[in-house]
Amino acid sequence: MKIVVDYDLCEANAVCMSKAPEVFKVDDKDNLLILIESPPEDLREKVEEAVRLCPRQALTLVED
């Protein structure tokens, strides 16, 4: 799986970071950083929850 971010929609609310801090980080300037663009399968559940709960629906999972 690969994470795709629509930065035009993203407001850096940090909901994703709270669900999967290994994968998502909001920096001091309120920019969303993807720490692992293609996370391993053992993080799938956390990443799917982060994508589902994104308030702006700015995250998408694509199967590679």
N, C-alpha and C positions, 0 to 999 in steps of 0.2 A: 504494500500500500504506500501511497505517496500523499502528502498533505499539500493542498493548494489553497493559498490565501488570496482573497479578493481585497487588496489593501484599500480600494475605494470605499468598501463597506466597513472594514475593520475600524472599530473605535478604541481598541486596546482596553477593553473592559476587564481583562484578566480572568474571565470565567474559564477559558481554556487552560490557562496556567494553573488555576486552582485544581483542575481535574487531572491534568497531566504535566506536572512541573518538570519532568524529565524531557519533555518534548517542546513545550511552549514557555517563552519568557517575555515579559513586558519590561523594557529597559527604563531607565530614569527619564527618558524623553518621551515616554508613552508610545514607543514603537514595539510592535509585536515581532519577536524573533522566533524562528523555527530552529530549534536546537538539533533536531533529528528529522530531516525532510522525509526520509523513508524509515519510519520506526519499525522495530522488530515485532514479530507476531505476538510476543508476550505483552506488548503494550496496546494491542488492538482495542481491548475493551475500554481502557481509559481514553484513548484517542477518539473512539467512536462517541463516547459520552461527551467529550469536549466539543466535538463537531456538532452534535445534536443540541447542546445547550448554548451554543454561541448566540447571543441576543440579536446580532445583526446578520446571522447566517452567512458569515464571511468565510467560513472554512468548508472545504470539500475534501473528501477522501476519494482517491482514484487508485484503482488496482493496477499495479504495474506488471 
